[in-house]
């Protein structure tokens, strides 16, 4: 707890009188409810004129954000009882979505953030924003403890709701460790070019609002607009997925003075880590976790130098072990019991975790375990290939053989020549599929779609 307290103080969010500020926070949480809405009420009470949110077209201070959340909660009061699963579509603007999200939490709803076009999930819906308040809804809203309920990304199959509740002690330990490693500060902005309906985006929202930092929401913006934001606002933290990071590095211009680039939600290749280091400096962190378990580990810049490709050591509050078959098992801020992450991995002598691919994609070729990630990493080194995925298909001779899906400016003859020069016959793909790869809304390759297409 001492480390967590020191990490919180280092963010500047407690000011010069930290004990009094912490007591004020507790009073706000007691009045507003123990949610992010209560934290915003605290920030508004302490610094109402500080910028809270900006999406490029609309800015809200903490005072304005708190007032709008209160207004929306009063208008929605009585629409659904506390504990109701309410789907909230992220389609009416990012700032408006944050207001609606916080209002739903304030009312005690279990809010399910949804991608645009996903409102038909059979969940309850909030009243339309333009509808007038129903009689009897006004006045003070009692404190409620709502929480977000996330959906899995759907990269390996159909998306599903994750209903696990946060374990408070584990969550405090994980949050304290993240603050200690990342060292965000209330005077330094955070840039988020990711959707808010995903765990990575929501976690960044909580981080920024929790320390009182300005959050620049740039989901859907062009790469040039994101780069301009990095150059022109006083931002120190950029939250990305590897696909966005790869594309941003190709944007010309002076490198912004970032202190933290936080990648996550998809594998970060050693090559991309090295390219980021060369362009932006030694500022890259890589977080690993899952929707079902929360954040589990964090690779620091030192980890990425010492063990390229690793996702770092498990965070305090999270535990990771490797099953005899190579599957990664973990427990963390959302699960007390051991739960498979769906990945294969190894732990090195320093306790760093390195992932070897998804467990469902492990290939058994001639009695040998072959990880698709091994072949994919080699293919990504071929000039012209921008993305690839390797999946197994049945084979009478070897049990299984790989099929390679490749996106990029390369022809099949070159791929055959590369495979023949690099791999024994059993590892060479029996089929090459050259096409743009399907992706989830977050930019991850939709391996489930590819797998279903194999028949």
GIGI-V783716 format. One record per residue. N is the residue number from 1. PSI is psi in degrees with one decimal (NA if undefined). OMEGA is omega as a letter, one per 30 degrees, with the letter a starting at -180 (none if undefined). NEAR is the number of other ideal C-beta (glycine too) atoms within 8 Angstrom. Layout:
{{N | PSI | OMEGA | NEAR} {N | PSI | OMEGA | NEAR}}
This chain:
{{1 | -32.4 | l | 6} {2 | -41.7 | l | 5} {3 | -42.2 | l | 9} {4 | -42.8 | l | 14} {5 | -43.5 | l | 9} {6 | -39.1 | l | 9} {7 | -40.4 | l | 13} {8 | -42.9 | l | 11} {9 | -36.3 | a | 8} {10 | -20.5 | l | 10} {11 | -14.5 | a | 14} {12 | -1.6 | a | 10} {13 | -20.0 | a | 10} {14 | -6.6 | l | 10} {15 | -156.6 | a | 8} {16 | -12.4 | l | 3} {17 | 74.8 | a | 7} {18 | -38.1 | a | 9} {19 | -44.5 | l | 6} {20 | -39.8 | l | 7} {21 | -41.0 | l | 12} {22 | -39.1 | l | 9} {23 | -37.9 | l | 8} {24 | -39.4 | l | 11} {25 | -45.2 | l | 10} {26 | -38.9 | l | 8} {27 | -39.9 | l | 8} {28 | -40.9 | l | 13} {29 | -34.5 | l | 13} {30 | -35.0 | a | 7} {31 | -39.9 | a | 8} {32 | -17.4 | a | 11} {33 | 148.0 | a | 13} {34 | 64.5 | l | 6} {35 | -179.8 | l | 14} {36 | -26.3 | l | 11} {37 | -37.6 | l | 14} {38 | -36.1 | l | 14} {39 | -41.8 | l | 13} {40 | -38.8 | l | 15} {41 | -39.4 | l | 12} {42 | -46.5 | l | 12} {43 | -39.4 | a | 14} {44 | -35.7 | l | 13} {45 | -35.5 | a | 8} {46 | -36.9 | a | 9} {47 | 73.0 | a | 8} {48 | -23.5 | a | 9} {49 | -4.7 | l | 6} {50 | 142.4 | l | 11} {51 | 130.6 | l | 9} {52 | -53.1 | a | 13} {53 | 143.9 | l | 14} {54 | 130.0 | l | 12} {55 | 17.2 | l | 11} {56 | -22.8 | l | 10} {57 | -22.9 | a | 4} {58 | 135.2 | l | 9} {59 | 144.1 | l | 6} {60 | 131.4 | l | 12} {61 | 170.9 | l | 11} {62 | -36.1 | l | 16} {63 | -43.2 | l | 9} {64 | -39.5 | l | 9} {65 | -45.6 | l | 16} {66 | -43.4 | a | 13} {67 | -41.5 | a | 9} {68 | -37.2 | l | 10} {69 | -42.8 | l | 14} {70 | -43.7 | l | 10} {71 | -44.6 | a | 8} {72 | -40.7 | l | 12} {73 | -40.0 | l | 13} {74 | -39.0 | l | 12} {75 | -33.0 | a | 10} {76 | -7.3 | a | 13} {77 | 128.9 | l | 10} {78 | -8.0 | l | 6} {79 | -39.7 | l | 9} {80 | 146.1 | l | 8} {81 | 157.3 | l | 5} {82 | 143.1 | a | 8} {83 | -7.9 | a | 6} {84 | 136.8 | l | 9} {85 | 113.8 | a | 10} {86 | 120.0 | l | 14} {87 | 131.6 | a | 12} {88 | 108.3 | a | 13} {89 | 133.0 | a | 11} {90 | 74.1 | a | 13} {91 | -2.9 | a | 5} {92 | 26.5 | a | 7} {93 | 142.1 | a | 8} {94 | -40.8 | l | 11} {95 | -43.9 | l | 12} {96 | -36.9 | l | 9} {97 | -42.0 | l | 13} {98 | -42.7 | l | 13} {99 | -48.0 | a | 12} {100 | -41.1 | l | 12} {101 | -48.9 | a | 13} {102 | -35.9 | l | 14} {103 | -40.9 | l | 13} {104 | -41.6 | l | 14} {105 | -39.2 | l | 17} {106 | -32.6 | a | 16} {107 | -2.0 | l | 15} {108 | 11.4 | l | 11} {109 | 154.6 | l | 13} {110 | 98.9 | a | 12} {111 | 126.7 | l | 13} {112 | 102.4 | l | 15} {113 | 131.8 | a | 14} {114 | 144.0 | l | 13} {115 | 155.1 | l | 9} {116 | 136.0 | l | 7} {117 | 3.4 | a | 6} {118 | 20.8 | a | 9} {119 | -10.8 | a | 8} {120 | 49.3 | a | 4} {121 | 7.1 | a | 8} {122 | 17.1 | l | 3} {123 | 160.9 | l | 8} {124 | 154.4 | a | 8} {125 | 147.9 | l | 7} {126 | 157.8 | l | 11} {127 | 149.8 | l | 9} {128 | 142.5 | a | 5} {129 | -27.7 | a | 8} {130 | -7.1 | a | 3} {131 | 143.5 | l | 7} {132 | 152.7 | l | 3} {133 | 141.0 | l | 8} {134 | 144.0 | a | 8} {135 | 134.6 | l | 4} {136 | -1.6 | a | 5} {137 | -14.8 | a | 12} {138 | -179.2 | l | 6} {139 | -175.7 | a | 5} {140 | 138.6 | l | 3} {141 | 123.1 | l | 11} {142 | 151.0 | l | 4} {143 | 132.4 | l | 11} {144 | 157.1 | a | 12} {145 | 71.4 | l | 8} {146 | 167.5 | l | 14} {147 | 151.7 | l | 10} {148 | 145.6 | l | 10} {149 | 116.0 | a | 11} {150 | 162.2 | l | 12} {151 | 145.4 | l | 14} {152 | 159.4 | a | 9} {153 | -25.2 | a | 11} {154 | 13.9 | a | 11} {155 | -26.8 | a | 9} {156 | 8.0 | l | 8} {157 | -164.6 | a | 4} {158 | 138.8 | l | 5} {159 | 147.3 | a | 6} {160 | 158.1 | l | 6} {161 | 142.6 | l | 8} {162 | 111.2 | a | 11} {163 | 3.5 | a | 6} {164 | 140.0 | l | 7} {165 | 153.7 | a | 6} {166 | 136.3 | l | 10} {167 | 112.0 | a | 11} {168 | -47.4 | a | 6} {169 | -45.5 | l | 7} {170 | -39.9 | a | 12} {171 | -40.7 | l | 12} {172 | -40.4 | l | 11} {173 | -43.4 | l | 12} {174 | -46.6 | a | 16} {175 | -42.0 | l | 9} {176 | -40.8 | l | 15} {177 | -39.3 | l | 15} {178 | -43.7 | l | 12} {179 | -40.2 | a | 15} {180 | -37.1 | a | 12} {181 | -43.8 | a | 9} {182 | -28.6 | l | 11} {183 | 54.2 | l | 11} {184 | 158.9 | a | 15} {185 | 145.2 | a | 11} {186 | -20.6 | a | 11} {187 | -1.2 | a | 6} {188 | 127.3 | a | 12} {189 | 161.2 | l | 12} {190 | 132.1 | l | 17} {191 | 127.1 | a | 14} {192 | 97.0 | l | 15} {193 | 33.8 | a | 11} {194 | 154.8 | a | 14} {195 | 149.9 | a | 10} {196 | -6.8 | l | 16} {197 | 4.3 | l | 10} {198 | 154.7 | a | 14} {199 | -38.9 | a | 10} {200 | -44.7 | l | 13} {201 | -43.1 | l | 14} {202 | -39.7 | l | 13} {203 | -38.6 | l | 9} {204 | -38.6 | l | 14} {205 | -47.1 | a | 13} {206 | -39.3 | l | 9} {207 | -49.0 | a | 13} {208 | -49.7 | a | 13} {209 | -31.7 | a | 14} {210 | -38.6 | a | 9} {211 | -6.4 | l | 13} {212 | 23.2 | a | 13} {213 | 152.6 | l | 15} {214 | 134.1 | a | 12} {215 | 121.8 | a | 14} {216 | 106.8 | a | 14} {217 | 118.5 | a | 13} {218 | 26.4 | l | 13} {219 | 132.1 | l | 11} {220 | -7.7 | l | 3} {221 | 157.4 | l | 9} {222 | 159.4 | l | 5} {223 | -38.5 | l | 9} {224 | -39.4 | l | 7} {225 | -38.4 | l | 10} {226 | -44.2 | l | 15} {227 | -41.2 | l | 12} {228 | -40.7 | l | 8} {229 | -43.8 | l | 14} {230 | -33.7 | a | 12} {231 | -29.1 | a | 8} {232 | -24.2 | l | 5} {233 | 159.1 | a | 9} {234 | 69.5 | a | 6} {235 | 143.2 | l | 14} {236 | -16.1 | a | 12} {237 | 131.2 | l | 16} {238 | 124.1 | l | 13} {239 | 126.6 | a | 13} {240 | 169.2 | l | 12} {241 | 159.4 | a | 14} {242 | -36.6 | a | 12} {243 | -46.5 | l | 10} {244 | -41.8 | l | 12} {245 | -45.2 | l | 14} {246 | -43.6 | a | 10} {247 | -36.6 | l | 9} {248 | -36.1 | a | 11} {249 | -19.5 | l | 11} {250 | -6.9 | a | 6} {251 | 128.0 | l | 10} {252 | 160.8 | l | 2} {253 | 170.8 | l | 6} {254 | 141.0 | l | 4} {255 | 128.6 | l | 7} {256 | 156.7 | a | 10} {257 | 74.9 | l | 5} {258 | 148.2 | l | 13} {259 | -25.7 | a | 8} {260 | 126.1 | l | 12} {261 | 112.5 | a | 13} {262 | 107.8 | l | 12} {263 | 155.9 | l | 12} {264 | 179.5 | l | 11} {265 | -7.6 | l | 9} {266 | 159.0 | a | 10} {267 | 137.1 | l | 6} {268 | 116.9 | a | 13} {269 | 150.9 | l | 10} {270 | -32.8 | l | 8} {271 | -41.6 | l | 8} {272 | -36.8 | l | 12} {273 | -42.4 | l | 13} {274 | -40.2 | l | 9} {275 | -37.9 | l | 10} {276 | -42.4 | l | 13} {277 | -39.5 | a | 12} {278 | -33.7 | a | 5} {279 | -41.1 | a | 7} {280 | -8.9 | a | 11} {281 | -178.3 | a | 6} {282 | 68.6 | a | 6} {283 | 7.3 | a | 11} {284 | 131.1 | l | 13} {285 | 149.5 | l | 14} {286 | 116.8 | a | 14} {287 | 141.2 | l | 13} {288 | 138.7 | l | 13} {289 | -164.3 | l | 11} {290 | 160.5 | l | 9} {291 | -35.3 | a | 9} {292 | -23.4 | a | 10} {293 | -18.4 | a | 15} {294 | -168.5 | a | 13} {295 | 133.2 | a | 14} {296 | -38.5 | a | 14} {297 | 162.9 | l | 15} {298 | 121.8 | l | 15} {299 | 121.7 | l | 15} {300 | 170.0 | l | 9} {301 | -37.9 | l | 10} {302 | -39.9 | l | 6} {303 | -43.1 | a | 13} {304 | -24.4 | l | 15} {305 | -44.7 | a | 7} {306 | -34.9 | a | 7} {307 | 74.1 | a | 11} {308 | 133.4 | a | 8} {309 | -11.4 | l | 7} {310 | 163.0 | l | 12} {311 | 20.7 | l | 13} {312 | -171.7 | l | 12} {313 | 151.1 | l | 10} {314 | 142.2 | l | 10} {315 | 152.7 | l | 14} {316 | 134.8 | a | 7} {317 | -10.4 | l | 12} {318 | 147.5 | l | 17} {319 | 137.5 | a | 7} {320 | 138.3 | l | 12} {321 | 161.5 | a | 8} {322 | 124.4 | l | 10} {323 | 161.2 | l | 9} {324 | -29.6 | l | 3} {325 | 7.8 | l | 4} {326 | -2.1 | a | 12} {327 | 143.8 | l | 11} {328 | 123.6 | l | 14} {329 | 142.6 | a | 12} {330 | 160.0 | l | 16} {331 | 144.6 | a | 11} {332 | -140.7 | a | 17} {333 | -11.6 | l | 12} {334 | -15.2 | a | 11} {335 | 132.5 | l | 12} {336 | -31.2 | a | 4} {337 | 162.9 | l | 5} {338 | 132.4 | a | 8} {339 | 133.7 | l | 10} {340 | 137.1 | l | 9} {341 | -15.3 | a | 12} {342 | 2.7 | a | 9} {343 | 161.7 | l | 11} {344 | 144.8 | a | 12} {345 | 175.7 | l | 11} {346 | 151.8 | l | 8} {347 | 130.1 | l | 10} {348 | -177.0 | a | 9} {349 | -23.5 | l | 3} {350 | 1.6 | l | 7} {351 | 7.7 | l | 8} {352 | 141.6 | l | 14} {353 | 130.7 | l | 16} {354 | 127.9 | a | 12} {355 | 143.0 | a | 12} {356 | 8.7 | a | 11} {357 | 179.4 | a | 12} {358 | 140.1 | a | 11} {359 | -35.9 | a | 11} {360 | -19.8 | a | 6} {361 | -1.3 | a | 12} {362 | 131.4 | a | 13} {363 | 140.3 | l | 11} {364 | 101.5 | a | 10} {365 | 110.8 | a | 15} {366 | 35.1 | a | 6} {367 | 3.6 | a | 5} {368 | 133.6 | l | 6} {369 | 125.4 | l | 7} {370 | 123.6 | l | 12} {371 | 126.9 | l | 12} {372 | -33.6 | a | 16} {373 | -30.3 | l | 10} {374 | -46.7 | a | 10} {375 | -38.2 | a | 15} {376 | -39.8 | l | 11} {377 | -39.0 | l | 9} {378 | -41.3 | a | 10} {379 | -36.6 | a | 14} {380 | -15.7 | l | 11} {381 | -9.4 | l | 6} {382 | 127.3 | l | 11} {383 | 133.6 | l | 4} {384 | -21.0 | l | 8} {385 | 125.6 | l | 12} {386 | -21.7 | l | 5} {387 | 152.9 | l | 10} {388 | 163.2 | l | 13} {389 | 136.1 | l | 12} {390 | 129.2 | a | 13} {391 | 153.4 | a | 13} {392 | 150.1 | l | 12} {393 | 154.6 | a | 11} {394 | 148.2 | l | 6} {395 | 128.4 | a | 10} {396 | -34.2 | a | 3} {397 | -47.7 | a | 4} {398 | -2.0 | a | 8} {399 | -51.7 | l | 9} {400 | 154.3 | l | 11} {401 | 156.6 | a | 12} {402 | 148.7 | l | 17} {403 | 135.6 | a | 14} {404 | 125.5 | l | 14} {405 | 126.9 | a | 12} {406 | 133.4 | l | 14} {407 | 127.6 | l | 11} {408 | -175.2 | a | 9} {409 | 80.4 | a | 3} {410 | 149.0 | a | 11} {411 | 165.2 | a | 6} {412 | -32.9 | l | 7} {413 | -42.1 | l | 6} {414 | -36.3 | l | 10} {415 | -41.4 | l | 15} {416 | -44.0 | a | 9} {417 | -40.9 | l | 8} {418 | -48.2 | a | 10} {419 | -39.7 | a | 11} {420 | -33.1 | a | 8} {421 | -18.6 | a | 5} {422 | -31.0 | a | 6} {423 | 151.1 | l | 9} {424 | 164.9 | a | 5} {425 | -37.5 | a | 5} {426 | -23.2 | a | 8} {427 | -7.5 | l | 10} {428 | 133.5 | l | 11} {429 | 136.3 | l | 12} {430 | -14.8 | l | 8} {431 | 140.2 | l | 7} {432 | 128.7 | l | 10} {433 | 108.4 | a | 8} {434 | 110.5 | a | 8} {435 | 160.4 | l | 7} {436 | 134.9 | a | 4} {437 | 139.7 | l | 12} {438 | 145.9 | a | 7} {439 | 154.9 | l | 10} {440 | 166.0 | l | 10} {441 | -21.3 | l | 7} {442 | -4.8 | l | 13} {443 | -1.2 | l | 9} {444 | 146.1 | l | 12} {445 | 128.0 | a | 11} {446 | 81.9 | a | 12} {447 | -30.5 | l | 12} {448 | -39.5 | l | 11} {449 | -40.9 | l | 8} {450 | -41.4 | a | 14} {451 | -42.1 | a | 8} {452 | -28.3 | l | 6} {453 | -14.4 | l | 6} {454 | -14.6 | l | 8} {455 | NA | none | 2}}
